[in-house]
Amino acid sequence: MEVHACAQGGEPVSVSMNTNTQIREHMRASGEANQAFVSMNHPYLADSIPGTPMEAPEFSTDGNEQGDPHPSASFAIPISDEIAPPPTFSLRSELFHMFLSYRVRSDADVVARLYELVVSGSLNDKRIPPGGHGRWPGFAEEPPKGFGKAAKVFWDKKCLQDGKDWEAGFVRGLTCSMVFVPLFSRGAIEGLLSLGGAQDRVDNVLLEWLLALEWLKSPTSGLKSIYPIFFDKKQDGLEEPFADFPWEMLASLPQLPSAKTNRRAAEILRKLGGTEEQIMRMQALSVRQVVDQMLKNQGIKLALVGPEPLSTAASRMLNIVIRDVSSVQCSPDIYAFTRSGGCEVISFLKTRGLISLAPALAHHGITSLRELSLLRGSERETERRRVVQAAVESFARPGGGERGGSTL
């Protein structure tokens, strides 16, 4: 990649972005003329001290063998317009069943194997309930042919589209996911230890954790669960059993906020419709507090679950998805949003004091008033009687509703 800028003499100069050192030397050589050029053409980059040459951005290196595919800049890059408040969650809308959050440099191999096990398991004995697949998100890379009814997992390597804004991609992936799966490893924590001080930067792992914790609280969110996976590697590769997560490392986590990460999270959360009160509270969280909040969620320790820990983890992840999908399908509050014509049914039940019947109707696939009226037909007489009987029983209980209410 080449960077072209104007030196003091006005001649264009190109410089390779192989290292931060080369960039700095070039930018210092550009001096005040370069500062003026940036101020006029890219005012959002001109955040250095007036009258001094602009420093080149520092990029964090959370990379694999090719370097971090998602570098974090120290200057303020505008948030993509692709990030916006998503529609109220629906099992018929674009969704992912789970989102994998991990440190690329240390845990890419674990995530790759976990992804395979989740997808294969969802095509065999851990199938997603009918009606719980939604639509494949249009902002993500298309799944391979034969994907069928497999669990939809947001893994950046599989889902981010070439040539598109990667930050917008992972934010949108997170906001339409049902289960957030953070991988707690030695590498994940090591990347957090230098935050909050002179070496502070936007750390993408911490950014994902912050956004997940806040998105879980949103009334329009489809995020239902956070399921941490704890482990340490005894050796490189997956041949050896996992060691226990190095819990002692948590004592060294910064007690200060990562100002740059929190600020970036605040900008994104504001785009997603977060309140200023929520944003201010989030910005004050220290690195340690973010991790502590994650630890409140029940997870799995790979060192303690037998000879096939990743298979066990994948199975439990699918159990959570199946549970959460089923709970959405049976929830009267969400029922109206997940089925066409559902609003009419909910309104009908509410006006007659029969809202408690919504899960039963959802179970029988009653998605509109027309289908509700068909319950009177002889071919569905058994279902009609069951629903009416449930209504009678609910009214007979103390506080069960007004007597003499309308029957179906």
C-alpha positions in Angstrom: 0.0 0.0 0.0 1.3 3.5 -0.9 0.6 6.8 0.8 0.9 9.9 -1.3 1.4 13.3 0.4 2.9 16.7 -0.4 6.3 17.6 1.0 7.3 21.1 1.7 8.5 21.6 -1.8 5.1 20.7 -3.2 6.3 17.5 -4.9 4.3 14.3 -4.3 6.1 11.7 -2.3 5.2 8.1 -1.9 6.0 5.9 1.1 5.4 2.3 1.8 3.3 1.4 4.9 5.5 -1.5 5.9 6.3 -0.1 9.3 5.1 2.7 11.6 8.7 4.0 11.6 8.8 4.7 7.9 5.4 6.5 8.1 6.6 8.7 11.0 9.8 9.7 9.2 7.9 10.7 6.1 5.3 12.7 8.0 7.9 14.5 10.0 9.7 15.4 6.7 6.4 16.8 5.4 6.3 19.2 8.4 3.9 22.1 8.7 2.9 22.0 5.0 1.6 18.5 5.5 -0.3 19.6 8.6 -2.0 22.3 6.7 -2.8 19.9 3.8 -4.5 17.5 6.3 -6.3 20.3 8.1 -7.9 21.5 4.8 -8.7 18.2 3.2 -9.3 15.8 6.2 -10.2 18.0 9.2 -11.2 14.9 11.3 -7.5 13.8 11.1 -6.1 17.1 12.3 -6.2 16.4 16.1 -2.5 17.0 16.8 -1.2 20.1 18.7 -1.4 23.2 16.5 1.9 24.3 15.1 3.5 20.9 15.3 3.9 18.2 12.6 1.1 15.7 12.6 2.2 12.3 13.9 1.4 9.2 11.9 -1.3 7.0 13.3 -0.3 4.1 15.5 -1.8 0.8 14.5 -2.3 -2.0 17.0 -1.1 -5.4 15.8 -3.5 -8.1 16.9 -2.6 -10.0 13.8 -2.2 -13.5 12.6 0.8 -14.4 10.3 -0.3 -11.7 7.9 -0.8 -9.0 10.5 -4.0 -7.7 12.0 -6.7 -7.6 9.4 -8.5 -5.0 11.5 -5.9 -2.4 12.6 -7.0 0.3 15.1 -6.0 3.8 14.4 -5.1 6.4 17.0 -7.0 9.2 15.2 -10.7 9.6 15.0 -12.1 7.9 11.9 -15.8 8.7 11.2 -18.3 6.0 12.0 -19.7 4.4 8.8 -23.3 5.4 7.9 -23.9 1.7 7.5 -24.1 1.5 11.3 -27.6 2.6 12.3 -30.4 1.4 14.7 -31.5 -2.0 13.4 -35.2 -2.9 13.3 -36.8 -4.6 16.2 -35.5 -8.1 16.4 -37.5 -10.7 14.6 -37.0 -14.4 13.8 -38.1 -13.5 10.3 -35.5 -10.8 9.8 -31.8 -10.9 9.1 -30.0 -12.7 12.0 -27.1 -14.7 13.2 -27.5 -17.3 15.9 -24.2 -16.6 17.5 -21.2 -14.2 17.3 -17.6 -15.4 17.9 -15.4 -12.7 19.6 -11.7 -13.6 19.9 -8.1 -12.4 19.7 -7.0 -13.3 16.1 -3.3 -13.6 16.9 -3.7 -16.2 19.6 -7.0 -18.0 19.1 -7.8 -18.2 15.4 -7.2 -22.0 15.3 -9.6 -22.6 18.2 -12.3 -20.5 16.6 -11.9 -22.3 13.3 -12.5 -25.7 14.9 -15.4 -24.4 17.0 -17.1 -23.0 14.0 -16.9 -26.4 12.2 -18.3 -28.2 15.2 -21.2 -25.8 15.6 -22.2 -25.9 12.0 -22.0 -29.7 11.8 -23.8 -30.2 15.1 -26.6 -28.0 14.0 -27.1 -30.2 10.9 -27.3 -33.4 13.0 -28.6 -33.8 16.6 -28.7 -30.1 17.6 -31.0 -28.6 15.0 -32.4 -25.1 15.2 -36.2 -25.1 15.7 -38.3 -24.6 12.6 -39.0 -21.0 12.0 -35.9 -20.0 13.9 -33.4 -19.4 11.0 -34.5 -15.9 9.8 -32.8 -14.5 6.7 -29.1 -14.5 5.9 -27.9 -10.9 6.5 -27.2 -9.1 3.2 -24.2 -7.3 4.6 -22.3 -10.6 5.2 -20.5 -12.9 2.8 -22.9 -15.4 1.3 -22.7 -18.9 2.9 -21.5 -21.8 0.8 -23.9 -23.9 -1.1 -25.4 -26.7 1.0 -25.4 -24.6 4.1 -29.1 -25.2 4.4 -30.5 -25.1 7.9 -27.2 -24.9 9.7 -26.7 -22.5 12.6 -25.7 -19.1 11.4 -22.5 -18.1 13.0 -20.8 -14.7 12.7 -17.1 -15.5 12.3 -15.3 -12.5 10.8 -13.2 -14.7 8.5 -16.3 -16.2 6.9 -18.7 -13.2 7.1 -16.8 -9.9 6.4 -17.0 -8.9 2.8 -13.8 -7.9 0.9 -13.7 -4.2 0.1 -16.4 -3.3 2.7 -16.1 -1.4 6.0 -15.0 -4.2 8.4 -16.0 -2.2 11.5 -19.5 -1.7 10.2 -19.6 -5.4 9.3 -18.8 -6.7 12.8 -21.0 -4.2 14.5 -24.0 -5.2 12.3 -23.1 -8.8 12.8 -23.2 -8.3 16.6 -26.5 -6.4 16.6 -28.3 -9.1 14.8 -26.9 -12.0 16.8 -28.7 -13.9 19.5 -25.8 -15.3 21.5 -22.4 -13.6 22.0 -19.5 -15.9 22.6 -16.3 -14.2 23.9 -13.2 -16.4 24.1 -11.2 -15.8 27.3 -7.6 -16.9 26.7 -4.1 -15.9 27.8 -3.8 -14.0 24.4 -7.1 -12.3 24.8 -6.2 -10.9 28.2 -2.6 -10.0 27.3 -3.9 -7.6 24.7 -5.8 -5.7 27.4 -2.9 -5.3 29.9 -1.4 -2.2 28.2 -4.6 -0.3 27.8 -5.6 2.8 29.7 -2.1 4.4 29.8 0.5 5.8 27.5 0.0 2.9 25.1 -3.7 3.1 25.0 -5.4 2.3 21.7 -8.7 1.1 20.3 -8.6 -2.6 21.1 -11.1 -4.5 19.0 -11.7 -7.3 21.4 -12.5 -4.9 24.2 -14.7 -2.9 21.8 -16.8 -6.0 21.0 -17.2 -6.8 24.7 -18.3 -3.3 25.5 -20.8 -3.2 22.7 -22.2 -6.7 23.5 -22.7 -5.7 27.2 -24.6 -2.6 26.2 -26.5 -4.1 23.3 -27.8 -6.8 25.7 -29.7 -4.0 27.5 -31.4 -2.6 24.4 -35.2 -3.1 24.3 -35.0 -3.7 20.5 -32.1 -6.1 20.8 -32.2 -9.8 19.8 -29.1 -10.5 21.9 -30.3 -12.9 24.5 -27.2 -14.5 26.1 -23.5 -14.1 26.6 -21.6 -17.4 26.9 -17.8 -17.0 27.7 -15.4 -19.8 26.9 -12.4 -20.0 29.2 -9.1 -21.8 28.3 -5.4 -21.8 28.0 -3.2 -23.8 25.6 -0.6 -26.2 26.9 1.1 -26.2 23.5 0.6 -24.7 20.1 -2.1 -26.4 18.2 -5.1 -28.4 19.4 -3.5 -31.9 19.9 -3.0 -31.4 23.7 -5.8 -31.0 26.2 -6.5 -27.4 27.2 -5.1 -26.0 30.5 -7.3 -23.9 32.8 -7.7 -20.2 32.0 -4.9 -18.2 33.8 -7.2 -16.5 36.3 -4.3 -14.8 38.0 -3.8 -12.5 35.0 -7.1 -10.7 35.8 -5.4 -9.0 38.8 -3.2 -7.1 36.4 -6.0 -5.7 34.3 -6.0 -1.9 34.2 -8.2 -0.2 36.7 -8.6 2.8 34.3 -10.8 3.0 31.2 -9.3 2.5 27.8 -10.3 6.0 26.8 -9.8 5.4 23.1 -11.7 2.1 23.1 -14.5 3.5 25.2 -14.8 6.6 23.1 -15.1 4.5 19.9 -17.7 2.3 21.6 -19.6 5.5 22.6 -19.6 6.8 19.0 -21.0 3.4 17.7 -23.5 3.1 20.5 -24.8 6.6 19.8 -25.3 5.5 16.1 -27.2 2.5 17.3 -29.6 4.7 19.3 -28.1 4.4 22.8 -29.1 7.1 25.3 -26.6 9.7 26.5 -27.0 8.4 30.1 -26.1 4.9 28.9 -23.2 6.2 26.9 -21.7 8.2 29.8 -22.0 5.3 32.1 -20.3 3.0 29.6 -17.4 5.4 29.0 -16.5 5.4 32.7 -16.0 1.7 32.8 -12.4 0.6 33.4 -10.9 -2.4 31.5 -11.2 -4.5 34.7 -14.9 -3.6 35.1 -15.7 -4.6 31.5 -14.1 -8.0 32.1 -15.9 -8.3 35.5 -19.2 -7.7 33.8 -18.4 -10.4 31.3 -17.5 -12.8 34.0 -21.0 -12.5 35.5 -22.3 -14.7 32.7 -22.2 -18.5 33.1 -19.6 -20.0 30.8 -17.6 -23.1 30.1 -14.0 -24.0 31.2 -12.5 -26.2 28.5 -10.0 -27.8 30.9 -12.8 -29.3 32.9 -15.2 -30.8 30.4 -13.7 -34.1 29.4 -11.7 -35.4 26.4 -13.5 -33.5 23.7 -13.8 -30.0 25.1 -14.5 -28.1 21.9 -17.2 -30.6 20.9 -18.8 -30.1 24.4 -18.6 -26.3 24.0 -20.2 -26.4 20.5 -23.0 -28.6 21.8 -23.7 -26.2 24.7 -23.6 -23.2 22.5 -26.3 -24.8 20.3 -28.3 -25.7 23.4 -28.4 -22.0 24.3 -29.4 -21.0 20.8 -32.2 -23.6 20.7 -33.4 -22.4 24.1 -33.4 -18.7 23.1 -35.1 -19.3 19.8 -37.8 -21.3 21.5 -38.3 -18.6 24.2 -38.7 -16.0 21.5 -41.3 -18.1 19.6 -43.3 -18.5 22.9 -43.0 -14.9 24.1 -46.3 -12.9 23.7 -44.3 -9.7 23.7 -42.2 -10.7 20.7 -44.9 -12.9 19.0 -46.4 -9.9 17.3 -43.1 -9.0 15.6 -42.2 -12.5 14.5 -45.3 -13.5 12.6 -47.1 -11.8 9.7 -50.5 -10.6 11.0 -49.4 -11.2 14.5 -50.2 -7.7 15.6 -53.8 -8.3 14.8 -53.9 -11.4 16.9 -52.2 -9.8 19.8 -54.6 -6.9 19.7 -57.6 -9.3 19.6 -56.3 -11.2 22.6 -55.5 -8.1 24.6 -58.9 -6.5 24.1 -60.6 -9.7 25.3 -58.3 -10.4 28.2 -56.9 -13.6 26.6 -53.2 -12.5 26.1 -52.1 -15.6 28.1 -53.2 -17.7 25.1 -50.6 -16.2 22.8 -48.0 -19.0 23.3 -50.6 -21.6 22.5 -51.6 -19.9 19.3 -48.0 -19.4 18.4 -47.4 -23.1 18.9 -50.3 -24.0 16.6 -49.1 -21.5 13.9 -52.1 -19.1 14.3 -50.5 -16.0 12.6 -53.6 -13.9 11.6 -57.2 -13.3 12.5 -58.2 -15.3 9.4 -56.4 -18.4 10.7 -57.9 -17.7 14.2 -61.4 -17.9 12.7 -60.5 -21.2 11.0 -60.3 -22.7 14.4 -64.1 -23.1 14.2 -63.7 -25.5 11.3 -64.2 -29.1 11.9 -60.7 -30.1 10.8 -59.2 -28.0 13.6 -61.9 -28.6 16.2 -59.5 -30.3 18.6 -57.2 -27.3 18.6 -60.2 -24.9 19.0 -61.5 -26.9 22.0 -58.0 -26.9 23.6 -57.6 -23.2 23.2 -61.1 -22.4 24.5 -60.6 -24.8 27.4 -57.4 -23.0 28.3 -59.3 -19.7 28.3 -62.0 -21.1 30.5 -59.4 -22.5 33.0 -57.5 -19.3 33.1 -60.6 -17.3 33.8 -61.7 -19.7 36.5 -58.5 -19.0 38.5 -58.6 -16.1 40.9 -57.3 -13.0 39.1 -57.4 -14.8 35.8 -59.4 -12.2 34.0 -62.9 -10.9 33.7 -65.6 -13.5 33.7 -67.9 -13.6 30.7 -65.1 -12.6 28.3 -65.4 -13.4 24.6 -64.6 -17.0 23.5 -62.9 -17.8 20.3 
